Amino acid sequence: MVKIIVKYMLWIRDKTGVDREEFILEDGSILKDLLEKLMEKYSGLAKYLENPMDTENPLIILVNSRRVGFEYVFKDGDEVLLMPPVSGG
């Protein structure tokens, strides 16, 4: 089993109602597995989590401050950050 922390930023936090939460996943779990769990738990995020690597998607997913692919295998203590792109002027 691996324990990870998921942090939600800005409007994503508004959709989940929490700014962070802990998940216990099976050994060998990948990012795609976590995204499926999040879609089940937070239906308001499902349309953003279905294809988060799409360049048109307003969602950035980082694991330990780095972009990773769907097949990233979680390690105990990993930190996942879900945030919208930041823009300014």
PyMOL Python script that loads the backbone (N, CA, C, O; Angstrom):
from pymol import cmd

cmd.read_pdbstr("""\
ATOM      1  N   MET A   1       0.845  -1.178   0.000  1.00  0.00           N
ATOM      2  CA  MET A   1       0.000   0.000   0.000  1.00  0.00           C
ATOM      3  C   MET A   1       0.886   1.237   0.000  1.00  0.00           C
ATOM      4  O   MET A   1       1.947   1.257   0.623  1.00  0.00           O
ATOM      5  N   VAL A   2       0.436   2.264  -0.707  1.00  0.00           N
ATOM      6  CA  VAL A   2       1.145   3.540  -0.724  1.00  0.00           C
ATOM      7  C   VAL A   2       0.186   4.637  -0.284  1.00  0.00           C
ATOM      8  O   VAL A   2      -0.998   4.631  -0.621  1.00  0.00           O
ATOM      9  N   LYS A   3       0.729   5.571   0.473  1.00  0.00           N
ATOM     10  CA  LYS A   3      -0.064   6.714   0.926  1.00  0.00           C
ATOM     11  C   LYS A   3       0.396   7.932   0.144  1.00  0.00           C
ATOM     12  O   LYS A   3       1.586   8.241   0.094  1.00  0.00           O
ATOM     13  N   ILE A   4      -0.572   8.628  -0.473  1.00  0.00           N
ATOM     14  CA  ILE A   4      -0.245   9.842  -1.206  1.00  0.00           C
ATOM     15  C   ILE A   4      -1.127  10.980  -0.704  1.00  0.00           C
ATOM     16  O   ILE A   4      -2.175  10.757  -0.098  1.00  0.00           O
ATOM     17  N   ILE A   5      -0.682  12.189  -0.966  1.00  0.00           N
ATOM     18  CA  ILE A   5      -1.450  13.383  -0.636  1.00  0.00           C
ATOM     19  C   ILE A   5      -1.855  14.044  -1.946  1.00  0.00           C
ATOM     20  O   ILE A   5      -1.033  14.197  -2.849  1.00  0.00           O
ATOM     21  N   VAL A   6      -3.114  14.434  -2.050  1.00  0.00           N
ATOM     22  CA  VAL A   6      -3.595  15.173  -3.219  1.00  0.00           C
ATOM     23  C   VAL A   6      -3.990  16.560  -2.742  1.00  0.00           C
ATOM     24  O   VAL A   6      -4.767  16.706  -1.799  1.00  0.00           O
ATOM     25  N   LYS A   7      -3.442  17.589  -3.408  1.00  0.00           N
ATOM     26  CA  LYS A   7      -3.759  18.980  -3.085  1.00  0.00           C
ATOM     27  C   LYS A   7      -4.533  19.593  -4.248  1.00  0.00           C
ATOM     28  O   LYS A   7      -4.224  19.357  -5.416  1.00  0.00           O
ATOM     29  N   TYR A   8      -5.554  20.389  -3.897  1.00  0.00           N
ATOM     30  CA  TYR A   8      -6.415  21.026  -4.890  1.00  0.00           C
ATOM     31  C   TYR A   8      -6.257  22.537  -4.778  1.00  0.00           C
ATOM     32  O   TYR A   8      -6.295  23.091  -3.680  1.00  0.00           O
ATOM     33  N   MET A   9      -6.080  23.198  -5.917  1.00  0.00           N
ATOM     34  CA  MET A   9      -5.869  24.641  -5.923  1.00  0.00           C
ATOM     35  C   MET A   9      -7.021  25.372  -6.620  1.00  0.00           C
ATOM     36  O   MET A   9      -7.667  24.833  -7.519  1.00  0.00           O
ATOM     37  N   LEU A  10      -7.260  26.604  -6.185  1.00  0.00           N
ATOM     38  CA  LEU A  10      -8.191  27.548  -6.795  1.00  0.00           C
ATOM     39  C   LEU A  10      -9.575  26.946  -7.017  1.00  0.00           C
ATOM     40  O   LEU A  10     -10.145  26.395  -6.074  1.00  0.00           O
ATOM     41  N   TRP A  11     -10.145  27.026  -8.229  1.00  0.00           N
ATOM     42  CA  TRP A  11     -11.513  26.571  -8.447  1.00  0.00           C
ATOM     43  C   TRP A  11     -11.656  25.058  -8.281  1.00  0.00           C
ATOM     44  O   TRP A  11     -12.765  24.571  -8.058  1.00  0.00           O
ATOM     45  N   ILE A  12     -10.574  24.319  -8.384  1.00  0.00           N
ATOM     46  CA  ILE A  12     -10.638  22.873  -8.171  1.00  0.00           C
ATOM     47  C   ILE A  12     -10.952  22.593  -6.698  1.00  0.00           C
ATOM     48  O   ILE A  12     -11.713  21.680  -6.380  1.00  0.00           O
ATOM     49  N   ARG A  13     -10.361  23.383  -5.814  1.00  0.00           N
ATOM     50  CA  ARG A  13     -10.646  23.262  -4.384  1.00  0.00           C
ATOM     51  C   ARG A  13     -12.123  23.550  -4.120  1.00  0.00           C
ATOM     52  O   ARG A  13     -12.741  22.903  -3.275  1.00  0.00           O
ATOM     53  N   ASP A  14     -12.684  24.512  -4.835  1.00  0.00           N
ATOM     54  CA  ASP A  14     -14.106  24.824  -4.676  1.00  0.00           C
ATOM     55  C   ASP A  14     -14.986  23.639  -5.065  1.00  0.00           C
ATOM     56  O   ASP A  14     -16.014  23.394  -4.434  1.00  0.00           O
ATOM     57  N   LYS A  15     -14.585  22.905  -6.100  1.00  0.00           N
ATOM     58  CA  LYS A  15     -15.379  21.746  -6.545  1.00  0.00           C
ATOM     59  C   LYS A  15     -15.265  20.553  -5.595  1.00  0.00           C
ATOM     60  O   LYS A  15     -16.205  19.767  -5.478  1.00  0.00           O
ATOM     61  N   THR A  16     -14.127  20.409  -4.915  1.00  0.00           N
ATOM     62  CA  THR A  16     -13.954  19.273  -4.002  1.00  0.00           C
ATOM     63  C   THR A  16     -14.409  19.603  -2.587  1.00  0.00           C
ATOM     64  O   THR A  16     -14.813  18.715  -1.837  1.00  0.00           O
ATOM     65  N   GLY A  17     -14.342  20.882  -2.223  1.00  0.00           N
ATOM     66  CA  GLY A  17     -14.712  21.282  -0.867  1.00  0.00           C
ATOM     67  C   GLY A  17     -13.588  21.096   0.146  1.00  0.00           C
ATOM     68  O   GLY A  17     -13.769  21.371   1.332  1.00  0.00           O
ATOM     69  N   VAL A  18     -12.436  20.634  -0.312  1.00  0.00           N
ATOM     70  CA  VAL A  18     -11.265  20.459   0.561  1.00  0.00           C
ATOM     71  C   VAL A  18     -10.032  20.955  -0.182  1.00  0.00           C
ATOM     72  O   VAL A  18     -10.012  20.990  -1.413  1.00  0.00           O
ATOM     73  N   ASP A  19      -9.006  21.337   0.567  1.00  0.00           N
ATOM     74  CA  ASP A  19      -7.788  21.781  -0.112  1.00  0.00           C
ATOM     75  C   ASP A  19      -6.760  20.662  -0.252  1.00  0.00           C
ATOM     76  O   ASP A  19      -5.830  20.768  -1.051  1.00  0.00           O
ATOM     77  N   ARG A  20      -6.926  19.597   0.520  1.00  0.00           N
ATOM     78  CA  ARG A  20      -6.018  18.449   0.416  1.00  0.00           C
ATOM     79  C   ARG A  20      -6.672  17.229   1.041  1.00  0.00           C
ATOM     80  O   ARG A  20      -7.542  17.345   1.904  1.00  0.00           O
ATOM     81  N   GLU A  21      -6.240  16.059   0.592  1.00  0.00           N
ATOM     82  CA  GLU A  21      -6.714  14.824   1.207  1.00  0.00           C
ATOM     83  C   GLU A  21      -5.704  13.721   0.956  1.00  0.00           C
ATOM     84  O   GLU A  21      -4.867  13.803   0.057  1.00  0.00           O
ATOM     85  N   GLU A  22      -5.805  12.711   1.761  1.00  0.00           N
ATOM     86  CA  GLU A  22      -4.890  11.576   1.707  1.00  0.00           C
ATOM     87  C   GLU A  22      -5.604  10.388   1.076  1.00  0.00           C
ATOM     88  O   GLU A  22      -6.780  10.139   1.341  1.00  0.00           O
ATOM     89  N   PHE A  23      -4.876   9.665   0.243  1.00  0.00           N
ATOM     90  CA  PHE A  23      -5.404   8.447  -0.359  1.00  0.00           C
ATOM     91  C   PHE A  23      -4.438   7.300  -0.060  1.00  0.00           C
ATOM     92  O   PHE A  23      -3.220   7.475  -0.094  1.00  0.00           O
ATOM     93  N   ILE A  24      -4.992   6.144   0.228  1.00  0.00           N
ATOM     94  CA  ILE A  24      -4.217   4.915   0.371  1.00  0.00           C
ATOM     95  C   ILE A  24      -4.522   4.087  -0.872  1.00  0.00           C
ATOM     96  O   ILE A  24      -5.670   3.719  -1.122  1.00  0.00           O
ATOM     97  N   LEU A  25      -3.475   3.801  -1.648  1.00  0.00           N
ATOM     98  CA  LEU A  25      -3.633   3.078  -2.906  1.00  0.00           C
ATOM     99  C   LEU A  25      -2.895   1.745  -2.841  1.00  0.00           C
ATOM    100  O   LEU A  25      -1.975   1.566  -2.043  1.00  0.00           O
ATOM    101  N   GLU A  26      -3.311   0.826  -3.687  1.00  0.00           N
ATOM    102  CA  GLU A  26      -2.638  -0.465  -3.799  1.00  0.00           C
ATOM    103  C   GLU A  26      -1.228  -0.254  -4.357  1.00  0.00           C
ATOM    104  O   GLU A  26      -1.000   0.674  -5.132  1.00  0.00           O
ATOM    105  N   ASP A  27      -0.296  -1.103  -3.968  1.00  0.00           N
ATOM    106  CA  ASP A  27       1.031  -1.073  -4.575  1.00  0.00           C
ATOM    107  C   ASP A  27       0.874  -1.217  -6.089  1.00  0.00           C
ATOM    108  O   ASP A  27       0.051  -2.001  -6.561  1.00  0.00           O
ATOM    109  N   GLY A  28       1.656  -0.470  -6.833  1.00  0.00           N
ATOM    110  CA  GLY A  28       1.593  -0.535  -8.287  1.00  0.00           C
ATOM    111  C   GLY A  28       0.550   0.381  -8.900  1.00  0.00           C
ATOM    112  O   GLY A  28       0.400   0.404 -10.121  1.00  0.00           O
ATOM    113  N   SER A  29      -0.181   1.142  -8.078  1.00  0.00           N
ATOM    114  CA  SER A  29      -1.195   2.057  -8.613  1.00  0.00           C
ATOM    115  C   SER A  29      -0.522   3.153  -9.433  1.00  0.00           C
ATOM    116  O   SER A  29       0.567   3.625  -9.106  1.00  0.00           O
ATOM    117  N   ILE A  30      -1.202   3.539 -10.506  1.00  0.00           N
ATOM    118  CA  ILE A  30      -0.669   4.559 -11.405  1.00  0.00           C
ATOM    119  C   ILE A  30      -1.566   5.801 -11.376  1.00  0.00           C
ATOM    120  O   ILE A  30      -2.662   5.785 -10.816  1.00  0.00           O
ATOM    121  N   LEU A  31      -1.072   6.868 -11.991  1.00  0.00           N
ATOM    122  CA  LEU A  31      -1.814   8.129 -12.012  1.00  0.00           C
ATOM    123  C   LEU A  31      -3.215   7.933 -12.585  1.00  0.00           C
ATOM    124  O   LEU A  31      -4.175   8.509 -12.074  1.00  0.00           O
ATOM    125  N   LYS A  32      -3.342   7.146 -13.614  1.00  0.00           N
ATOM    126  CA  LYS A  32      -4.654   6.902 -14.220  1.00  0.00           C
ATOM    127  C   LYS A  32      -5.630   6.304 -13.195  1.00  0.00           C
ATOM    128  O   LYS A  32      -6.812   6.648 -13.201  1.00  0.00           O
ATOM    129  N   ASP A  33      -5.152   5.419 -12.321  1.00  0.00           N
ATOM    130  CA  ASP A  33      -6.000   4.837 -11.273  1.00  0.00           C
ATOM    131  C   ASP A  33      -6.521   5.923 -10.328  1.00  0.00           C
ATOM    132  O   ASP A  33      -7.700   5.937  -9.973  1.00  0.00           O
ATOM    133  N   LEU A  34      -5.630   6.827  -9.930  1.00  0.00           N
ATOM    134  CA  LEU A  34      -6.039   7.921  -9.041  1.00  0.00           C
ATOM    135  C   LEU A  34      -7.069   8.802  -9.724  1.00  0.00           C
ATOM    136  O   LEU A  34      -8.063   9.176  -9.102  1.00  0.00           O
ATOM    137  N   LEU A  35      -6.856   9.142 -10.987  1.00  0.00           N
ATOM    138  CA  LEU A  35      -7.803   9.999 -11.695  1.00  0.00           C
ATOM    139  C   LEU A  35      -9.179   9.351 -11.775  1.00  0.00           C
ATOM    140  O   LEU A  35     -10.193  10.041 -11.667  1.00  0.00           O
ATOM    141  N   GLU A  36      -9.227   8.046 -11.960  1.00  0.00           N
ATOM    142  CA  GLU A  36     -10.513   7.344 -11.977  1.00  0.00           C
ATOM    143  C   GLU A  36     -11.208   7.440 -10.618  1.00  0.00           C
ATOM    144  O   GLU A  36     -12.421   7.641 -10.559  1.00  0.00           O
ATOM    145  N   LYS A  37     -10.457   7.299  -9.535  1.00  0.00           N
ATOM    146  CA  LYS A  37     -11.031   7.440  -8.197  1.00  0.00           C
ATOM    147  C   LYS A  37     -11.576   8.847  -7.988  1.00  0.00           C
ATOM    148  O   LYS A  37     -12.653   9.028  -7.420  1.00  0.00           O
ATOM    149  N   LEU A  38     -10.823   9.839  -8.451  1.00  0.00           N
ATOM    150  CA  LEU A  38     -11.259  11.224  -8.288  1.00  0.00           C
ATOM    151  C   LEU A  38     -12.506  11.521  -9.112  1.00  0.00           C
ATOM    152  O   LEU A  38     -13.372  12.276  -8.669  1.00  0.00           O
ATOM    153  N   MET A  39     -12.612  10.938 -10.307  1.00  0.00           N
ATOM    154  CA  MET A  39     -13.817  11.135 -11.133  1.00  0.00           C
ATOM    155  C   MET A  39     -15.045  10.543 -10.457  1.00  0.00           C
ATOM    156  O   MET A  39     -16.132  11.117 -10.518  1.00  0.00           O
ATOM    157  N   GLU A  40     -14.871   9.399  -9.815  1.00  0.00           N
ATOM    158  CA  GLU A  40     -15.986   8.781  -9.095  1.00  0.00           C
ATOM    159  C   GLU A  40     -16.400   9.626  -7.892  1.00  0.00           C
ATOM    160  O   GLU A  40     -17.589   9.804  -7.628  1.00  0.00           O
ATOM    161  N   LYS A  41     -15.426  10.136  -7.180  1.00  0.00           N
ATOM    162  CA  LYS A  41     -15.691  10.883  -5.947  1.00  0.00           C
ATOM    163  C   LYS A  41     -16.213  12.292  -6.217  1.00  0.00           C
ATOM    164  O   LYS A  41     -17.093  12.779  -5.507  1.00  0.00           O
ATOM    165  N   TYR A  42     -15.668  12.944  -7.247  1.00  0.00           N
ATOM    166  CA  TYR A  42     -16.014  14.335  -7.549  1.00  0.00           C
ATOM    167  C   TYR A  42     -16.530  14.438  -8.979  1.00  0.00           C
ATOM    168  O   TYR A  42     -15.765  14.713  -9.904  1.00  0.00           O
ATOM    169  N   SER A  43     -17.815  14.218  -9.152  1.00  0.00           N
ATOM    170  CA  SER A  43     -18.383  14.224 -10.506  1.00  0.00           C
ATOM    171  C   SER A  43     -18.191  15.571 -11.198  1.00  0.00           C
ATOM    172  O   SER A  43     -18.130  15.622 -12.427  1.00  0.00           O
ATOM    173  N   GLY A  44     -18.094  16.661 -10.439  1.00  0.00           N
ATOM    174  CA  GLY A  44     -17.885  17.981 -11.029  1.00  0.00           C
ATOM    175  C   GLY A  44     -16.520  18.146 -11.672  1.00  0.00           C
ATOM    176  O   GLY A  44     -16.314  19.073 -12.456  1.00  0.00           O
ATOM    177  N   LEU A  45     -15.589  17.264 -11.355  1.00  0.00           N
ATOM    178  CA  LEU A  45     -14.255  17.308 -11.959  1.00  0.00           C
ATOM    179  C   LEU A  45     -14.085  16.313 -13.090  1.00  0.00           C
ATOM    180  O   LEU A  45     -13.078  16.346 -13.796  1.00  0.00           O
ATOM    181  N   ALA A  46     -15.052  15.430 -13.273  1.00  0.00           N
ATOM    182  CA  ALA A  46     -14.901  14.326 -14.226  1.00  0.00           C
ATOM    183  C   ALA A  46     -14.524  14.800 -15.623  1.00  0.00           C
ATOM    184  O   ALA A  46     -13.641  14.214 -16.250  1.00  0.00           O
ATOM    185  N   LYS A  47     -15.173  15.847 -16.123  1.00  0.00           N
ATOM    186  CA  LYS A  47     -14.875  16.277 -17.489  1.00  0.00           C
ATOM    187  C   LYS A  47     -13.439  16.793 -17.632  1.00  0.00           C
ATOM    188  O   LYS A  47     -12.889  16.779 -18.733  1.00  0.00           O
ATOM    189  N   TYR A  48     -12.836  17.241 -16.547  1.00  0.00           N
ATOM    190  CA  TYR A  48     -11.451  17.719 -16.598  1.00  0.00           C
ATOM    191  C   TYR A  48     -10.449  16.578 -16.408  1.00  0.00           C
ATOM    192  O   TYR A  48      -9.320  16.653 -16.893  1.00  0.00           O
ATOM    193  N   LEU A  49     -10.863  15.525 -15.704  1.00  0.00           N
ATOM    194  CA  LEU A  49      -9.962  14.423 -15.406  1.00  0.00           C
ATOM    195  C   LEU A  49      -9.969  13.330 -16.459  1.00  0.00           C
ATOM    196  O   LEU A  49      -9.069  12.490 -16.484  1.00  0.00           O
ATOM    197  N   GLU A  50     -10.977  13.328 -17.333  1.00  0.00           N
ATOM    198  CA  GLU A  50     -11.063  12.286 -18.364  1.00  0.00           C
ATOM    199  C   GLU A  50      -9.882  12.343 -19.328  1.00  0.00           C
ATOM    200  O   GLU A  50      -9.374  11.304 -19.749  1.00  0.00           O
ATOM    201  N   ASN A  51      -9.453  13.527 -19.671  1.00  0.00           N
ATOM    202  CA  ASN A  51      -8.348  13.668 -20.620  1.00  0.00           C
ATOM    203  C   ASN A  51      -7.459  14.834 -20.192  1.00  0.00           C
ATOM    204  O   ASN A  51      -7.373  15.836 -20.902  1.00  0.00           O
ATOM    205  N   PRO A  52      -6.799  14.714 -19.042  1.00  0.00           N
ATOM    206  CA  PRO A  52      -6.045  15.846 -18.502  1.00  0.00           C
ATOM    207  C   PRO A  52      -4.801  16.217 -19.293  1.00  0.00           C
ATOM    208  O   PRO A  52      -4.258  17.303 -19.094  1.00  0.00           O
ATOM    209  N   MET A  53      -4.336  15.354 -20.179  1.00  0.00           N
ATOM    210  CA  MET A  53      -3.129  15.672 -20.947  1.00  0.00           C
ATOM    211  C   MET A  53      -3.464  16.474 -22.212  1.00  0.00           C
ATOM    212  O   MET A  53      -2.558  16.908 -22.924  1.00  0.00           O
ATOM    213  N   ASP A  54      -4.751  16.673 -22.494  1.00  0.00           N
ATOM    214  CA  ASP A  54      -5.188  17.451 -23.646  1.00  0.00           C
ATOM    215  C   ASP A  54      -4.775  18.912 -23.453  1.00  0.00           C
ATOM    216  O   ASP A  54      -4.975  19.478 -22.378  1.00  0.00           O
ATOM    217  N   THR A  55      -4.210  19.508 -24.475  1.00  0.00           N
ATOM    218  CA  THR A  55      -3.741  20.896 -24.363  1.00  0.00           C
ATOM    219  C   THR A  55      -4.885  21.888 -24.171  1.00  0.00           C
ATOM    220  O   THR A  55      -4.654  23.014 -23.730  1.00  0.00           O
ATOM    221  N   GLU A  56      -6.103  21.492 -24.492  1.00  0.00           N
ATOM    222  CA  GLU A  56      -7.269  22.363 -24.295  1.00  0.00           C
ATOM    223  C   GLU A  56      -7.838  22.244 -22.880  1.00  0.00           C
ATOM    224  O   GLU A  56      -8.734  23.003 -22.510  1.00  0.00           O
ATOM    225  N   ASN A  57      -7.337  21.315 -22.100  1.00  0.00           N
ATOM    226  CA  ASN A  57      -7.863  21.057 -20.761  1.00  0.00           C
ATOM    227  C   ASN A  57      -7.317  22.084 -19.770  1.00  0.00           C
ATOM    228  O   ASN A  57      -6.107  22.305 -19.708  1.00  0.00           O
ATOM    229  N   PRO A  58      -8.209  22.717 -18.991  1.00  0.00           N
ATOM    230  CA  PRO A  58      -7.748  23.722 -18.031  1.00  0.00           C
ATOM    231  C   PRO A  58      -7.313  23.111 -16.698  1.00  0.00           C
ATOM    232  O   PRO A  58      -7.755  23.547 -15.635  1.00  0.00           O
ATOM    233  N   LEU A  59      -6.453  22.108 -16.761  1.00  0.00           N
ATOM    234  CA  LEU A  59      -6.030  21.439 -15.542  1.00  0.00           C
ATOM    235  C   LEU A  59      -4.567  21.019 -15.672  1.00  0.00           C
ATOM    236  O   LEU A  59      -4.159  20.460 -16.690  1.00  0.00           O
ATOM    237  N   ILE A  60      -3.793  21.291 -14.641  1.00  0.00           N
ATOM    238  CA  ILE A  60      -2.396  20.867 -14.585  1.00  0.00           C
ATOM    239  C   ILE A  60      -2.277  19.855 -13.453  1.00  0.00           C
ATOM    240  O   ILE A  60      -2.757  20.092 -12.344  1.00  0.00           O
ATOM    241  N   ILE A  61      -1.638  18.736 -13.736  1.00  0.00           N
ATOM    242  CA  ILE A  61      -1.423  17.703 -12.719  1.00  0.00           C
ATOM    243  C   ILE A  61       0.079  17.518 -12.558  1.00  0.00           C
ATOM    244  O   ILE A  61       0.787  17.197 -13.513  1.00  0.00           O
ATOM    245  N   LEU A  62       0.549  17.726 -11.338  1.00  0.00           N
ATOM    246  CA  LEU A  62       1.965  17.550 -11.028  1.00  0.00           C
ATOM    247  C   LEU A  62       2.105  16.499  -9.935  1.00  0.00           C
ATOM    248  O   LEU A  62       1.289  16.446  -9.016  1.00  0.00           O
ATOM    249  N   VAL A  63       3.119  15.676 -10.030  1.00  0.00           N
ATOM    250  CA  VAL A  63       3.459  14.732  -8.968  1.00  0.00           C
ATOM    251  C   VAL A  63       4.855  15.120  -8.500  1.00  0.00           C
ATOM    252  O   VAL A  63       5.817  15.103  -9.268  1.00  0.00           O
ATOM    253  N   ASN A  64       4.941  15.468  -7.228  1.00  0.00           N
ATOM    254  CA  ASN A  64       6.213  15.918  -6.660  1.00  0.00           C
ATOM    255  C   ASN A  64       6.806  17.065  -7.486  1.00  0.00           C
ATOM    256  O   ASN A  64       8.003  17.096  -7.772  1.00  0.00           O
ATOM    257  N   SER A  65       5.928  18.008  -7.861  1.00  0.00           N
ATOM    258  CA  SER A  65       6.288  19.233  -8.599  1.00  0.00           C
ATOM    259  C   SER A  65       6.738  18.994 -10.033  1.00  0.00           C
ATOM    260  O   SER A  65       7.362  19.870 -10.632  1.00  0.00           O
ATOM    261  N   ARG A  66       6.431  17.813 -10.604  1.00  0.00           N
ATOM    262  CA  ARG A  66       6.816  17.511 -11.990  1.00  0.00           C
ATOM    263  C   ARG A  66       5.619  16.960 -12.757  1.00  0.00           C
ATOM    264  O   ARG A  66       4.753  16.291 -12.192  1.00  0.00           O
ATOM    265  N   ARG A  67       5.589  17.251 -14.037  1.00  0.00           N
ATOM    266  CA  ARG A  67       4.578  16.626 -14.897  1.00  0.00           C
ATOM    267  C   ARG A  67       4.975  15.174 -15.128  1.00  0.00           C
ATOM    268  O   ARG A  67       6.145  14.869 -15.360  1.00  0.00           O
ATOM    269  N   VAL A  68       4.002  14.294 -15.063  1.00  0.00           N
ATOM    270  CA  VAL A  68       4.253  12.868 -15.305  1.00  0.00           C
ATOM    271  C   VAL A  68       3.161  12.339 -16.225  1.00  0.00           C
ATOM    272  O   VAL A  68       2.146  13.002 -16.435  1.00  0.00           O
ATOM    273  N   GLY A  69       3.365  11.161 -16.767  1.00  0.00           N
ATOM    274  CA  GLY A  69       2.377  10.542 -17.645  1.00  0.00           C
ATOM    275  C   GLY A  69       1.365   9.711 -16.860  1.00  0.00           C
ATOM    276  O   GLY A  69       1.508   9.509 -15.654  1.00  0.00           O
ATOM    277  N   PHE A  70       0.342   9.234 -17.566  1.00  0.00           N
ATOM    278  CA  PHE A  70      -0.716   8.408 -16.967  1.00  0.00           C
ATOM    279  C   PHE A  70      -0.177   7.162 -16.303  1.00  0.00           C
ATOM    280  O   PHE A  70      -0.783   6.655 -15.359  1.00  0.00           O
ATOM    281  N   GLU A  71       0.946   6.659 -16.772  1.00  0.00           N
ATOM    282  CA  GLU A  71       1.484   5.395 -16.283  1.00  0.00           C
ATOM    283  C   GLU A  71       2.448   5.564 -15.110  1.00  0.00           C
ATOM    284  O   GLU A  71       3.088   4.599 -14.692  1.00  0.00           O
ATOM    285  N   TYR A  72       2.554   6.775 -14.579  1.00  0.00           N
ATOM    286  CA  TYR A  72       3.432   7.002 -13.433  1.00  0.00           C
ATOM    287  C   TYR A  72       2.995   6.089 -12.285  1.00  0.00           C
ATOM    288  O   TYR A  72       1.817   6.072 -11.928  1.00  0.00           O
ATOM    289  N   VAL A  73       3.920   5.337 -11.710  1.00  0.00           N
ATOM    290  CA  VAL A  73       3.632   4.427 -10.595  1.00  0.00           C
ATOM    291  C   VAL A  73       3.915   5.181  -9.291  1.00  0.00           C
ATOM    292  O   VAL A  73       5.026   5.660  -9.064  1.00  0.00           O
ATOM    293  N   PHE A  74       2.894   5.277  -8.444  1.00  0.00           N
ATOM    294  CA  PHE A  74       3.036   6.013  -7.189  1.00  0.00           C
ATOM    295  C   PHE A  74       3.980   5.323  -6.213  1.00  0.00           C
ATOM    296  O   PHE A  74       4.052   4.097  -6.127  1.00  0.00           O
ATOM    297  N   LYS A  75       4.695   6.168  -5.486  1.00  0.00           N
ATOM    298  CA  LYS A  75       5.542   5.717  -4.386  1.00  0.00           C
ATOM    299  C   LYS A  75       4.973   6.309  -3.104  1.00  0.00           C
ATOM    300  O   LYS A  75       4.337   7.363  -3.129  1.00  0.00           O
ATOM    301  N   ASP A  76       5.197   5.641  -2.004  1.00  0.00           N
ATOM    302  CA  ASP A  76       4.711   6.121  -0.719  1.00  0.00           C
ATOM    303  C   ASP A  76       5.209   7.545  -0.471  1.00  0.00           C
ATOM    304  O   ASP A  76       6.398   7.830  -0.612  1.00  0.00           O
ATOM    305  N   GLY A  77       4.281   8.437  -0.099  1.00  0.00           N
ATOM    306  CA  GLY A  77       4.647   9.809   0.212  1.00  0.00           C
ATOM    307  C   GLY A  77       4.565  10.773  -0.958  1.00  0.00           C
ATOM    308  O   GLY A  77       4.824  11.964  -0.788  1.00  0.00           O
ATOM    309  N   ASP A  78       4.208  10.288  -2.146  1.00  0.00           N
ATOM    310  CA  ASP A  78       4.081  11.192  -3.293  1.00  0.00           C
ATOM    311  C   ASP A  78       3.024  12.257  -3.011  1.00  0.00           C
ATOM    312  O   ASP A  78       2.056  12.029  -2.286  1.00  0.00           O
ATOM    313  N   GLU A  79       3.241  13.418  -3.605  1.00  0.00           N
ATOM    314  CA  GLU A  79       2.299  14.533  -3.475  1.00  0.00           C
ATOM    315  C   GLU A  79       1.813  14.927  -4.868  1.00  0.00           C
ATOM    316  O   GLU A  79       2.606  15.239  -5.756  1.00  0.00           O
ATOM    317  N   VAL A  80       0.500  14.904  -5.036  1.00  0.00           N
ATOM    318  CA  VAL A  80      -0.123  15.233  -6.317  1.00  0.00           C
ATOM    319  C   VAL A  80      -0.777  16.606  -6.169  1.00  0.00           C
ATOM    320  O   VAL A  80      -1.469  16.871  -5.186  1.00  0.00           O
ATOM    321  N   LEU A  81      -0.554  17.466  -7.147  1.00  0.00           N
ATOM    322  CA  LEU A  81      -1.148  18.794  -7.156  1.00  0.00           C
ATOM    323  C   LEU A  81      -2.025  18.934  -8.376  1.00  0.00           C
ATOM    324  O   LEU A  81      -1.574  18.716  -9.501  1.00  0.00           O
ATOM    325  N   LEU A  82      -3.287  19.299  -8.160  1.00  0.00           N
ATOM    326  CA  LEU A  82      -4.205  19.578  -9.255  1.00  0.00           C
ATOM    327  C   LEU A  82      -4.494  21.066  -9.233  1.00  0.00           C
ATOM    328  O   LEU A  82      -4.979  21.600  -8.236  1.00  0.00           O
ATOM    329  N   MET A  83      -4.189  21.737 -10.350  1.00  0.00           N
ATOM    330  CA  MET A  83      -4.390  23.177 -10.390  1.00  0.00           C
ATOM    331  C   MET A  83      -4.715  23.630 -11.810  1.00  0.00           C
ATOM    332  O   MET A  83      -4.312  22.995 -12.785  1.00  0.00           O
ATOM    333  N   PRO A  84      -5.445  24.730 -11.910  1.00  0.00           N
ATOM    334  CA  PRO A  84      -5.681  25.294 -13.238  1.00  0.00           C
ATOM    335  C   PRO A  84      -4.440  26.055 -13.692  1.00  0.00           C
ATOM    336  O   PRO A  84      -3.623  26.464 -12.867  1.00  0.00           O
ATOM    337  N   PRO A  85      -4.298  26.245 -15.004  1.00  0.00           N
ATOM    338  CA  PRO A  85      -3.170  27.052 -15.477  1.00  0.00           C
ATOM    339  C   PRO A  85      -3.276  28.457 -14.891  1.00  0.00           C
ATOM    340  O   PRO A  85      -4.370  28.989 -14.701  1.00  0.00           O
ATOM    341  N   VAL A  86      -2.138  29.032 -14.616  1.00  0.00           N
ATOM    342  CA  VAL A  86      -2.108  30.377 -14.067  1.00  0.00           C
ATOM    343  C   VAL A  86      -1.765  31.334 -15.203  1.00  0.00           C
ATOM    344  O   VAL A  86      -0.828  31.102 -15.968  1.00  0.00           O
ATOM    345  N   SER A  87      -2.526  32.393 -15.299  1.00  0.00           N
ATOM    346  CA  SER A  87      -2.222  33.403 -16.312  1.00  0.00           C
ATOM    347  C   SER A  87      -2.332  34.777 -15.682  1.00  0.00           C
ATOM    348  O   SER A  87      -2.975  34.953 -14.647  1.00  0.00           O
ATOM    349  N   GLY A  88      -1.732  35.696 -16.286  1.00  0.00           N
ATOM    350  CA  GLY A  88      -1.778  37.048 -15.743  1.00  0.00           C
ATOM    351  C   GLY A  88      -1.508  38.052 -16.838  1.00  0.00           C
ATOM    352  O   GLY A  88      -1.285  37.709 -17.999  1.00  0.00           O
ATOM    353  N   GLY A  89      -1.535  39.260 -16.440  1.00  0.00           N
ATOM    354  CA  GLY A  89      -1.333  40.275 -17.470  1.00  0.00           C
ATOM    355  C   GLY A  89      -0.650  41.483 -16.927  1.00  0.00           C
ATOM    356  O   GLY A  89      -0.402  42.437 -17.664  1.00  0.00           O
TER     357      GLY A  89
END
""", "prot")
cmd.dss("prot")
cmd.show_as("cartoon", "prot")
cmd.util.cbc("prot")
cmd.orient("prot")
